[in-house]
Amino acid sequence: MTRPADGQEPVLITAAAPSYNDQLAARKRKYMIMMGMRFPCLILAGVFYQTWWLALTLVAISVPLPWMAVLIANDGPARKKEKVNRYTPDKTKIESGTHQIIEGS
């Protein structure tokens, strides 16, 4: 999709979901940010090894980050809650017209 000449973003006028490529790019970005947070936590834990409680806290933060990053990256977009338009007959309405009665012998 090309951008307009004036540099403005097009206005979204539908309720369509973002494209698959846009969703994938956003999930990759989240994954990279979370995995990028792990390396500094481990480095800082090594820097603050003399303050044991701070080093332990930083290591404890860095341990579940890969697991959480994978869960978030593999998570799809939330489903929209839409009201489905279904036909519901009026139960109080009585049939109009005459009906032929078949009598048994």
C-alpha positions in Angstrom: 0.0 0.0 0.0 1.5 3.3 -1.0 1.2 6.5 1.1 -0.7 9.5 -0.2 1.4 12.4 -1.6 0.6 14.8 1.2 2.1 12.4 3.9 -1.1 11.8 5.8 -2.2 8.4 6.8 -5.5 7.1 5.2 -8.5 7.0 7.4 -9.9 3.6 8.3 -13.6 3.6 7.7 -14.3 -0.1 8.1 -14.4 -2.4 11.1 -11.9 -4.7 9.4 -9.1 -6.2 11.5 -5.5 -5.2 10.7 -3.8 -7.3 8.1 -2.0 -10.5 9.0 1.4 -8.9 8.2 0.6 -5.9 10.5 -0.4 -8.3 13.3 2.7 -10.4 12.8 5.0 -7.3 12.8 3.4 -6.1 16.1 3.9 -9.5 17.7 7.5 -9.7 16.5 8.1 -6.2 18.0 6.7 -7.3 21.4 8.8 -10.4 21.4 12.0 -8.6 20.6 11.4 -6.0 23.3 10.7 -8.6 25.9 13.7 -10.7 24.9 15.8 -7.5 24.8 14.9 -6.8 28.4 16.3 -10.2 29.5 19.9 -9.5 28.6 20.2 -6.2 30.5 18.6 -7.9 33.6 21.3 -10.6 33.6 24.1 -8.0 33.0 22.8 -5.9 35.9 22.5 -8.9 38.1 26.2 -9.5 37.4 27.0 -5.9 38.1 25.1 -5.9 41.4 26.4 -9.3 42.6 27.5 -7.9 45.9 23.9 -6.7 46.7 22.5 -10.2 46.8 18.9 -9.3 47.0 19.0 -7.0 44.0 21.0 -9.5 41.9 18.5 -12.3 42.9 15.6 -10.0 42.0 17.0 -9.2 38.6 17.7 -12.9 37.8 14.2 -13.8 39.0 12.7 -11.2 36.6 14.8 -12.5 33.7 13.9 -16.2 34.1 10.2 -16.1 33.1 10.7 -13.4 30.3 11.3 -15.9 27.4 8.2 -17.9 28.4 6.1 -14.8 28.6 7.6 -13.5 25.3 6.7 -16.6 23.4 3.1 -16.6 24.9 2.6 -13.0 23.9 4.1 -13.5 20.5 2.0 -16.5 19.7 -1.2 -14.9 20.9 -3.6 -13.9 18.1 -5.8 -10.8 18.1 -8.8 -10.8 20.4 -12.0 -11.8 18.8 -14.6 -9.2 18.3 -17.8 -9.6 20.2 -20.5 -8.9 17.6 -24.2 -9.1 17.8 -25.5 -11.6 15.2 -28.6 -10.5 13.4 -30.9 -13.6 13.5 -34.5 -13.9 12.5 -36.8 -14.4 15.5 -40.5 -14.9 14.6 -43.1 -13.1 16.7 -44.5 -15.8 18.9 -47.6 -13.8 19.8 -48.7 -13.4 16.2 -51.6 -15.7 15.2 -51.6 -17.1 11.7 -54.1 -15.4 9.5 -56.3 -17.0 6.8 -58.4 -20.1 6.6 -57.1 -23.6 6.8 -58.6 -26.7 5.2 -59.6 -29.3 7.7 -59.1 -32.9 6.7 -61.5 -35.2 8.4 -60.7 -38.9 8.8 -63.2 -41.6 8.0 
